[in-house]
Amino acid sequence: MRVVQQSERAIEMTDMPIDWIVGLGGILAILAIALLRAIAEGALNGILISLIMIAALGWITANEALRRVTLHADRAAGTLQIDITTPLGRQVNDYPLAGVSGLEIETRHHRRNSMPQPVLTLMLHQDGAPVRQQLPLFQPYPVDLLYASQCFNAWLAERAHDVPQTTVMPQETLR
Amino acid sequence: MRVVESSPDVLEIEIALPGFAIWFMLGPFVLFGGLVTLAMLLGGEFLDALSTGMILAIIVFIGHYFITRTTHLRLERDTGRVSVRRCSRFEKRTCVFPLRDLDSAEVSQNIGHGRSTSRMTLVFSSTRPATRVPLSAWAVSGGGVGDLVDAINDWLTCWRDANLRNSPEEETAGP
């Protein structure tokens, strides 16, 4: 998660797992070379195996590694927009900024090897009840999540400072 | 991995694989792969030489990308902040946190195939539970990581002691 824009009015953060794109892109390139070689030699088995592997890996890459999650909060518009874009489609969710409490990091553990996996969670309050929504980031770095949540929460706290009479500190309502 | 600067005011640590290790890992691919490709070329197998050469180039590129990534950790007493700077071929990213959020550093160990490897992890106590931030994607064997972790924890202890001396009222204030 990288902070691409931050001003008094708006903050924008985006996530793109470059390391995974490089790794999976390299493997796809190797498979593409193997496919071309199999086509040149007329090896039907090689063509089929290469095609199946490219399709499987390409599907994972397009759905997971190339998924771009953008979080854009605008104080003037009073909205928080979460834009999830993949080569296969786009999903945009809008939330009123007044209902956003902040970003938190939850540490979950991997089912297979119990390794800790931090998850970025959007904290909302709807009808007085806290709601947690996990952001679907692909293999994020913990340090980036920590930095993103710190920046977003600081930006959100500025709002509470600016207009103390009209809004309640969301963090306080949850505790 | 080495300490770049160590003083009561600043502690800077660079986490990177040494140059000889990079050559040791990539050298055989370049040398033997290059020779095999050359032999194919001299034998008139142009298609095989082309595909083998391209695949080797991709493997070396990906390997070089992942093992040449570096992380700089800098703790500054005057500004009271800790910065983590990650550099790779495609991105340079710096995350800055308040020093008070950094609880400690620790060694996280992976044990597999009867061999133990370790890497350095920072523990940030600004979240609940604390977020553990690994500083490198790779782990190494040997005791170098432990020495650096000790250096960080010693520096943090000195910094906290100095803070307590500078503000004696905090020390005397009971719960």
Interface residues (C-beta under 8 A of the other chain):
Chain A: R2 I18 D19 V22 G23 G26 A29 I30 I33 A34 L36 R37 A40 E41 E104 I105 T107 P116 P118 Y141 P142 V143 D144 L145 L146 Y147 S149 Q150
Chain B: L47 D48 S51 M54 I55 I58 I59 F61 I62 Y65 F66 V84 R86 S88 F90 E91 R93 C95 V96 F97 L122 F124 S126 T127 P129 T131 R132 V133 P134 A137
